[in-house]
Amino acid sequence: MAASFDLCVGLGQHCESTYQIRRITGQETAQFFDWLEIDLVCVWQVLESDFRGLLKPGRMALTTDGQGAIDLDAGIEFYHEFHTHPGAELTLADVEEQLTAVREKLEFLADRWRELVASPARVLYVRQDANSVETAADLQRLQATLRERYPGHDFAILWLCRTAPEDRDKLPPGVACREIPLLEGRWQGDDRAWDELFATLPVDELWP
């Protein structure tokens, strides 16, 4: 595994992938999409806009469960960036008060991303489709977006689904699909399943 890529970077959609990537690889350096609840269409938009226009004052709201904040323009849900006093519920006033500091953090991570894609590092991107709504065409568009935005960047994409998608045979070279089942009651996921996944990475599919 260590010989097949230099760095493993998550692209959302679920916090499970961030936890497992860090646990398995030992990587502790934060990346932009870590811990974000983000649909794939929003990943495209963030990349195509070069991370600009995020977290605008007056364009934030609480998530439907009240546990996090959502950027209404970018469609990104933040569950780890905004905080409140112990025992108190998060409010929109809390979010607006902390907006500048969170934006500065994301700008720092965006700069780190730009350094990464300009480096000679071979990167394995992991996209977890926790809701089983994405298609092979969606992953092909993600690959095309990365190639167009960052010519010369050496990368591959591992697409993780709860169940095998019907169109997985339509994936382009450089994108591989594997299954990671939901483990009820544990948001971190199934350690054993993730260990097996990384022990048997389809390197020939990822870097043909």
C-alpha positions as CSV (number, residue, x, y, z in Angstrom):
1,M,0.0,0.0,0.0
2,A,2.7,2.5,1.0
3,A,4.4,2.0,-2.4
4,S,1.3,2.8,-4.4
5,F,0.8,6.4,-3.4
6,D,2.4,9.2,-1.4
7,L,-0.7,10.7,0.2
8,C,-4.3,9.7,0.7
9,V,-6.8,12.6,0.7
10,G,-10.5,12.4,1.3
11,L,-13.1,14.2,-0.8
12,G,-16.1,13.8,1.6
13,Q,-19.0,12.9,1.8
14,H,-19.0,11.5,5.3
15,C,-16.8,11.9,8.4
16,E,-16.3,8.2,8.4
17,S,-13.8,8.4,5.5
18,T,-11.7,11.1,7.3
19,Y,-11.5,9.0,10.4
20,Q,-10.5,5.9,8.6
21,I,-8.0,7.4,6.3
22,R,-6.2,8.9,9.3
23,R,-6.4,5.7,11.3
24,I,-5.0,3.5,8.6
25,T,-2.4,5.8,7.0
26,G,-1.3,7.6,10.1
27,Q,-1.6,10.9,8.3
28,E,-2.5,13.7,10.7
29,T,-2.1,16.7,8.4
30,A,-5.5,18.3,7.7
31,Q,-6.9,18.6,4.2
32,F,-9.6,20.9,2.9
33,F,-12.4,18.3,2.6
34,D,-11.7,16.6,5.9
35,W,-14.9,16.2,8.1
36,L,-17.1,18.0,5.6
37,E,-20.6,16.7,4.6
38,I,-20.5,17.6,1.0
39,D,-22.3,16.4,-2.2
40,L,-20.1,15.6,-5.2
41,V,-21.6,18.5,-7.2
42,C,-20.4,20.8,-4.5
43,V,-16.9,19.3,-4.7
44,W,-16.9,20.2,-8.4
45,Q,-18.0,23.7,-7.7
46,V,-15.4,24.3,-5.0
47,L,-12.6,23.1,-7.3
48,E,-13.8,25.0,-10.3
49,S,-14.1,28.2,-8.3
50,D,-10.7,27.6,-6.7
51,F,-12.2,27.7,-3.2
52,R,-13.5,31.2,-3.6
53,G,-16.7,32.7,-2.3
54,L,-17.2,30.4,0.7
55,L,-18.7,31.3,4.1
56,K,-20.2,34.7,3.2
57,P,-21.8,36.6,6.0
58,G,-25.6,36.3,5.8
59,R,-25.4,33.2,3.7
60,M,-25.2,30.7,6.5
61,A,-27.9,28.6,8.2
62,L,-28.2,25.8,10.7
63,T,-28.4,22.3,9.4
64,T,-31.8,20.5,9.7
65,D,-30.6,18.7,12.9
66,G,-29.3,21.9,14.4
67,Q,-26.0,20.4,15.1
68,G,-24.0,22.2,12.4
69,A,-24.0,25.0,9.9
70,I,-24.5,25.0,6.2
71,D,-23.1,27.4,3.6
72,L,-26.2,28.1,1.5
73,D,-24.3,29.0,-1.6
74,A,-21.7,26.2,-1.6
75,G,-24.0,23.5,-0.1
76,I,-21.3,22.4,2.4
77,E,-22.4,21.3,5.9
78,F,-20.0,22.0,8.7
79,Y,-20.3,19.8,11.8
80,H,-16.9,20.3,13.4
81,E,-15.9,24.0,12.8
82,F,-18.5,25.9,14.7
83,H,-18.8,25.6,18.5
84,T,-20.9,26.7,21.4
85,H,-20.8,26.6,25.1
86,P,-21.1,23.1,26.7
87,G,-24.7,22.2,27.2
88,A,-26.0,24.9,24.9
89,E,-27.4,24.5,21.4
90,L,-25.7,26.0,18.4
91,T,-27.3,29.2,17.1
92,L,-26.9,31.2,13.9
93,A,-25.4,34.0,16.0
94,D,-22.7,31.6,17.1
95,V,-22.0,30.8,13.5
96,E,-21.8,34.4,12.3
97,E,-19.5,35.3,15.3
98,Q,-17.1,32.5,14.3
99,L,-17.3,33.0,10.6
100,T,-14.1,35.0,10.1
101,A,-12.0,32.5,12.0
102,V,-13.4,29.5,10.2
103,R,-13.0,31.2,6.8
104,E,-9.3,31.9,7.7
105,K,-8.9,28.2,8.5
106,L,-10.4,27.1,5.2
107,E,-8.3,29.6,3.3
108,F,-5.2,28.1,4.9
109,L,-6.3,24.6,3.9
110,A,-7.1,25.8,0.3
111,D,-3.5,27.0,0.1
112,R,-2.3,23.6,1.3
113,W,-4.4,22.0,-1.4
114,R,-2.9,24.2,-4.1
115,E,0.6,23.2,-2.9
116,L,-0.4,19.5,-3.0
117,V,-1.7,19.5,-6.5
118,A,1.4,21.4,-7.7
119,S,3.7,18.9,-6.1
120,P,5.1,15.7,-7.6
121,A,3.3,13.6,-5.0
122,R,1.1,10.7,-6.1
123,V,-2.2,11.2,-4.5
124,L,-5.0,8.7,-3.9
125,Y,-8.3,10.6,-3.5
126,V,-11.1,8.8,-1.7
127,R,-14.7,9.7,-2.4
128,Q,-17.2,8.1,-0.1
129,D,-20.7,7.9,-1.6
130,A,-22.4,7.2,1.7
131,N,-25.9,7.7,0.3
132,S,-25.4,5.6,-2.9
133,V,-26.6,8.4,-5.2
134,E,-23.5,8.9,-7.4
135,T,-22.9,7.4,-10.8
136,A,-19.9,6.4,-12.9
137,A,-20.5,9.5,-15.0
138,D,-20.3,11.6,-11.9
139,L,-16.9,10.1,-11.0
140,Q,-15.7,10.6,-14.6
141,R,-16.6,14.3,-14.3
142,L,-14.7,14.5,-11.0
143,Q,-11.6,13.0,-12.7
144,A,-12.0,15.3,-15.6
145,T,-12.3,18.3,-13.4
146,L,-9.1,17.4,-11.5
147,R,-7.2,16.8,-14.7
148,E,-8.3,20.1,-16.3
149,R,-7.7,22.2,-13.1
150,Y,-4.3,20.6,-12.3
151,P,-2.5,19.4,-15.5
152,G,0.4,17.0,-14.6
153,H,-1.1,16.1,-11.2
154,D,-0.5,12.4,-10.5
155,F,-3.7,11.1,-8.9
156,A,-6.2,8.3,-8.8
157,I,-9.7,8.1,-7.3
158,L,-11.2,5.4,-5.1
159,W,-15.0,5.5,-5.1
160,L,-16.6,3.9,-2.1
161,C,-20.2,2.8,-2.1
162,R,-22.5,1.1,0.3
163,T,-23.6,-1.4,-2.4
164,A,-22.1,-2.1,-5.8
165,P,-23.4,0.4,-8.4
166,E,-24.8,-1.0,-11.6
167,D,-22.6,1.1,-13.8
168,R,-19.3,0.4,-12.2
169,D,-18.1,-1.2,-15.4
170,K,-18.3,2.2,-17.1
171,L,-15.6,3.8,-14.9
172,P,-12.6,5.2,-16.7
173,P,-9.1,4.0,-16.1
174,G,-7.7,5.7,-12.9
175,V,-11.0,5.3,-11.0
176,A,-11.8,2.2,-9.0
177,C,-15.0,1.3,-7.1
178,R,-15.2,-0.7,-3.9
179,E,-17.9,-1.4,-1.3
180,I,-17.8,-0.2,2.3
181,P,-21.0,-1.3,4.1
182,L,-22.7,0.8,6.8
183,L,-22.0,-0.2,10.3
184,E,-25.1,0.6,12.3
185,G,-24.5,2.7,15.4
186,R,-20.9,3.6,14.6
187,W,-20.3,6.7,12.6
188,Q,-16.6,5.9,12.3
189,G,-17.4,2.8,10.2
190,D,-16.2,-0.8,10.2
191,D,-12.5,-0.9,11.0
192,R,-12.1,-4.4,9.7
193,A,-13.7,-3.6,6.4
194,W,-11.6,-0.5,5.9
195,D,-8.4,-2.5,6.8
196,E,-9.2,-5.1,4.2
197,L,-9.9,-2.4,1.7
198,F,-6.5,-0.8,2.1
199,A,-4.8,-4.1,2.2
200,T,-6.2,-5.1,-1.2
201,L,-6.2,-1.8,-3.0
202,P,-6.7,-2.3,-6.8
203,V,-3.5,-0.6,-7.8
204,D,-3.7,-1.8,-11.4
205,E,-7.1,-0.1,-11.8
206,L,-6.0,3.1,-10.0
207,W,-2.7,3.5,-11.9
208,P,-3.1,1.4,-15.0
